[in-house]
Amino acid sequence: MAGRLRAPTGRYAGKTAEERQSERRRRFLDAALQLFGDTPGYRSTTVAALSEAAGLSTRQFYEEFRTLEDVLAALHLQVNDWAEEAALAALAAAEGLPLAERAAAIFRGYAANVTADPRRIRMTFVEIIGVSARLEEQRLARRSRWVNLICTEAEAAVARGEAAPRDYRLAATAFIGSVNGLLHDWSAGWVDATLDEVVDELVRMLLGILRPAGWLPPGAGGSGEDGGGGAARAGDAVAR
């Protein structure tokens, strides 16, 4: 298919062409979440099967998308947008709280959104992997957004005297990989823990990065061991 078919214009059944197009696109993405995120999976789904699941025709499919890969790309972005919105909303609600509590809030918001629907986990961590160079670039670009968020919050924590000053990009990249791996393994049943325990462990990891052993907040007294103990106590507070 060289390109999408031209979409109809004008009003029909009280809806504009743009409203009808938006509704069709939503129905295709809803159907894709079910077929790609559950059974049979992206690689075993056909345009005909997706169109049937959406209650639309293949002609309508090609009015919205060129290929099934386009649908997968759009759905991957949508799932990530949902998770990002949840994380940012949790962060906004935690404004003014101590670092450990803000970190716990953002990860609980993210984890609750991603794990609320097993199909979202499969879309994020399984179906998108190894499809094409284009989707791999998209996946890494979205991961970069999460890295940027961690770095931004870390820099703000440094400015408040809550974290050690350093370049956090490498550490944030490694940490996001840990988040993805742990949540995927937990969802697959390989991690014997509750979701709260998983989140608490991730928060302790992040606090260990932001407050390494031996670091003391500006103006704090005592030994380097006390500085590391402060980070540990903050992590313990999150677990409680």
LINSUL-V840280 format. One record per helix or strand of 2 or more residues. SS is the DSSP state (a for helix, b for strand). FROM is the first residue (numbers start at 1). TO is the last residue. Records with the same first field share a line. If there is no record, write none. Layout:
BEGIN
SS->FROM-TO + FROM-TO
END
This chain:
BEGIN
a->17-37 + 42-44 + 47-54 + 58-64 + 68-93 + 99-115 + 118-127 + 133-159 + 169-187 + 195-210 + 224-239
END
